[in-house]
Amino acid sequence: MKNLRFIARLDVKGEHLVKGIQLEGLRKLGRPNDYARRYFAEGIDEILYIDIVASLYERNSLLPIIERATNDIFVPITVGGGIRSLDDARNALEAGADKVAINTAALRRPELISEIAEAFGSQCMVLGIEAKSKGPGQWECYFDNGREKSGRDVLDWASEGAERGAGEILLTSVDREGGQKGMDTDLIRAICDTVPVPVIASGGVGTHEHVADAIGAGVDAIAMAHVLHYEKIGVASIKERAISETGLDIRA
């Protein structure tokens, strides 16, 4: 039986936790580790930190934040944004991350996926995919936090990423991100049917029903931001409803 995970997604700009809609119109919310500690105390399964301007400015400012986080947060941590090389991945892992997520750098040089997987294990290598719809059943990969088109088909790229050694897919629907109107279950289902590795879905959760819909589409994990940051739904409530409605094994 699938062991479903719930992940708190923290988009970070500089030293601030931010939240927008479709990865734009960002609003500062506070210090990311204050939120991370709260989610850990509430029972979140993992924390995902994304430096949303790292690729734009060719740097990652998350490492000091991660080092502080590991002092009192004891769940797996994934770091994304600005991971462009083996050294970048190593630095993130040495700072306390358990996994690294790469998107822009992987699209530019797909060999990096295999290099990280071979050096640190595929379980550390998460392929980030920012997907936008091109029409029914078609999605294109974007990068630089949803700003730039890649020309790559999402399903083809997910399959290639898994073949190159990615241990997980972090799938963000840019169209649904921040909207709280439900996840793109067609996209989720298509990816889950395409790749043999776990899929983390992000973008669109606003209600318990949206969580249940994503679970029904086959996800292994759901990453959430808005509903947690604004306390629309609590972690415990999400887990309780997911257990009662799906019968899946949920981490307590």
N, C-alpha and C positions, 0 to 999 in steps of 0.2 A: 504494500500500500504506500502511496506517495506521502512523504512527510512534508507537508506544506509549510513554507516559511513566510513570515511577515517582516518587511524591511522598512526602516525609516530612512527616507531619502532627504539628505541635507544638501541643498545647492548653496555653495559658498562663493561670495565675491569679496576678496580681501579678507577681512576678519569678520564679516557679517553673514549670517544666514539670510538668504533672500528667497522670495517666491514671486513668480509671475504667472502669466497665462501664455501658453504656447511658447514658453521659454523667453518671453519678452515682458516689458513693463514691470521690471523687478521692483519689489518693495522690501526694504530692510526690516527684519524681524527681531534681531538680537544676536547674541553670541551662540554659535552653533553647538558648542559643548554643553551649554545650559539645557538646550533642547535634547541633546543626545543622552544626557544623564537622566532626564525625565523619562524618556522612552525606555531606557534600560531598566529603570525602576518599575515601569509599568509592564515589563515583560516582552519587549520587542526582541525578535530573534537575531537581527543583524542591523548594522548601521552602514549606510552608504553615503560617503562624502564625495561630492562632485565640485571641483573648482571650475566654475562655469565660464571663466574668462582665461583659463590657462592656455588654451590653444591660440586664442586671439593675441595674447601678449607673450606667448612662448615662454611661460614659466609656471611653476606650481607653488602656491603659497600655503598649501595645506599641511605640510609636514610638521611644523610646530604645533598646529592644532591637533593633529593625530597623536603626537607625542604626549600632549597633555591629556587627551581623551583616554589613553590606555592606562592612566593612573587609577581610574575609577569606573571604567566601562569594560565589562568582561563578556562581550559577545563579539562574534566575527565582524571585522571592519573592512570595508572595501573602499579603495581610494581611486577616483577617476579624475581626469582633467590634467593635461600636461605630461602624461606618461609617453615619452617619445623614444625611449631607448632602454636597453637592459639596465643601465646605471640608474635611470629614473625609477624603474621598477624596483631595483634593489634598495634604493634610498627609501622608497615608500614602505617596503616590507621591514626594513631596519627601523623605521620610525614607529612601527607597531601595527601596520596594516596586515591583514591576512590574505587579501587579494587586491589585484589592480585591475581596473577597467580601462580599456583603450578603445577609442573610436577614430578620431581624426588621424592619428599616427598610423593606425592599422590600414585605413583606406589608402593612405599615401604610400605605405610600404608594408604589404601584407606579410612579408617574411617576419616582421616583428612578433606576430602572434606565435609562430613556431619557436622563435628564439626565447621568448619569455616562458612558454610552456616547457621547453626542454631544460631551461636553466632552473626553474623554480617549481615545476610541476603544473600540469594542466588545471589543477584545482585552484591555482592562483591567478589564472589567466581568464579574465572575463571580457568578452567582446561586447562593447557598447554599440548599439544600433539605434539611431534616431530616424524614425520612419515617418514619411508623409505620403498620404494617399495620392495616387495618380489616376484613380478611377476604380471601379469594382474589381477587387482581387489583385490590385497592383499597387505597390508602394516603392518609393525611392529612398535611398539612404541619404541623409544629410549629415553635415559635420559643423564644427565650430559652433556648438550649442544651437543647432537647428538653423543656422544662418546661411549655409552654403550647400548647394546641390553637389552630389558626387557623380551622378549618372549611373550609379550601381543599383541594380534591383535588390530589394531587401531579402527576398527568399534565396536568391543565388548567393548573395554575400554571406548570409547566415550559414548556409551549407558549406561554403568555402572556409569560413572561419572555424567551424567545427572540425572540418577535415584537417586544418592546419594546427589544431591543438587547443582551441578555446574550450575551457571546461564548463563555461556557462555563457548564456546570451542575456545581456541586459537590454531589453527591448522597450524603448520609449516611443509612444505615439505622440508626435509633436502636435498633431491635430487635436488630440484630446487633453493634452497636458494642461493642468491647472483649471480645466473647465468644470470638473465635478459632475459631468453629465454621463458618466459611464465610460468604461474602457472599450477599445476597439477590439471586440471579441473575434471579428473576422480575421484581423491581423494576428492576434494571439494564436488562434486555432491554426492558421496557416503556418506560422513559425513552428509551433509545437509538433505539427505533422511533418515538418521538413527536417528538423535536426534531432540527433539522438542524445543531446545534452540538455541539462536543466535550463528552463527559460524563466527569467525574472521579468515580469511585466510592470510597466510604469506608465502613468498618465491617465487621469480621468476618474479616479475613485472619489465618489461623493456620498455614497450610501452603502449600507450592508448588502443591498441587492447587487450593487456593482461588483463587490468582492465575490459574491456567489457566482455571478455571471462569468467572471474571469476564471474562477476555479473550474467551472463547467467547460471552459474553453481549453483547459489542459495545462495551466501554468503550474510551475513548481514553487514559485514565490511571487509575492506582490509587493512592490515598492510604493510607498505612499508618502505624500508630503503635506498637501493643503489640509486634508481632513485631520491630520495629527497636529500640525503647527497651530491651527485655529481651533483645536479641540472640538471639532465637529463630532468625531467618534473616537473613543478611547481604544487602546490596544486590547485590553481585556474584553471589551464588548465585541470587537471584531473577531477575536478568537472564539469566544463563546458562540456567537452566531454562526461562524464558519463550521464549527464542530456540529452544531445542532442541525444545520441545513444540508451539509454535505456528507457527514460521517467520515470525513478524511482524518488522518492522523495529523493533529496540529501540535506543534511544540507547546508545552505547558509553560 
